[in-house]
Amino acid sequence: MKIIGDRVLVERVEKEQSDGFETVDVLDDFVCKGRIVQVGEPIHRGWGMTVTVATGLGQGDPEKDDLAVGNVILFAKFSPDTQEVKVDGKELKTVATSDIIAIL
């Protein structure tokens, strides 16, 4: 599996909730904590165009250089851009960079 575009693949940090992702104290209904296992790669389109991770110009998105495998992040728990996937028996989530709240 290869993540592309402005997304990261995240694994659970600790299993404290039924969905396997640790929630954060005060905002536990809205925020999850996870570890990045893969950062999206640029999408190559025709006519020499390349779509990359958002640069954060005004959207609050983290820069691609800030996102690295092994980083622990806080991200929006419920978002239409966050999807649950199962890879090799592991429960993972794909998270859009715009849904990343913090890098811990």
N, C-alpha and C positions, 0 to 999 in steps of 0.2 A: 504494500500500500504506500502510495506517495501523495503527500498533501501538497496542493498547489494553491497559488494565489495568496490572498491576505488571511490565511488561516494557520492555526497551530493545532497539533494533535497533543492532547493532554491525558495523563494518567492520574489516577487517584493518589493522594498523599497518604491518607489513612482511611480505613473503612469505619466511619462512625454513623453514617446514614444509610438508609436502605438502597440508595442509588450508588453507594460506594465512594462518594466524594465528600470530603470533610467540609462542613460549613463553618462560617466565621461567626464568632460570638454574637455581636449585636445585630448584624445584618444577615443572620443565618437563613432567613427566608429568601434572600435575594442574591447572595454571593457564595461562590464555591472556591476552594483552594485546590490546586493541582500542579503537577510537574510537567513541563514541556518535554515531549519525547521526539517531536519532529516539527520543524518550521517549514511553512509553505514555500515552494519554489516558484520562480516567475513562470507565467503562462506565456508561451510563444504563440502569437497569432500570425495569420498571413500578412503579407505586404510589409514585413519587417517590423511589425508592432510587437512590443512586449509589455505585458501587464505585470506589475510587481506589487509587493506589499505596499499599502498606503504609507505615505511619508509623514503623516501626522500634521499636515498643514491645516490647522483650524479644526480638525475633526477629533482631536484628542487621542488619535491612534498612536501606539508606540512605534518608534522607528524599527525597521527590520534589524538593524545592528544591535538593538537592545534586547532582542529576543534570541535566546540560545537554548539548545537542548540542555536540560538539567535545571533551568530556571524554575523557581516556584512562583506561581502567579495567583492572583485573585481575579475571578471573572464572573460575569453575570450568569446566574444560575438558570434563569428562564429567558431565553432569547430565541427568536425564530432562526438565528444563524448558528446556534449551538445544537449539535446533533450527537446522539449517542451511537457508537459503533462498537462492534465486537471484532477484535483482531487476535487470532491465535488464542482464543479463549479469554482474553483480557477485555474488560470493559473500559473503553476510552471515550473521549469526547473530542469532536472537532469544534474549535472555538475561533470565531472571527476576531481579528486583532482589534476591531472597534469595541468588542465586548470585554477586553482585558482592562481591568481596573487598576491593577498594581503589579509590579514585579517585586517580590520579596527578597 
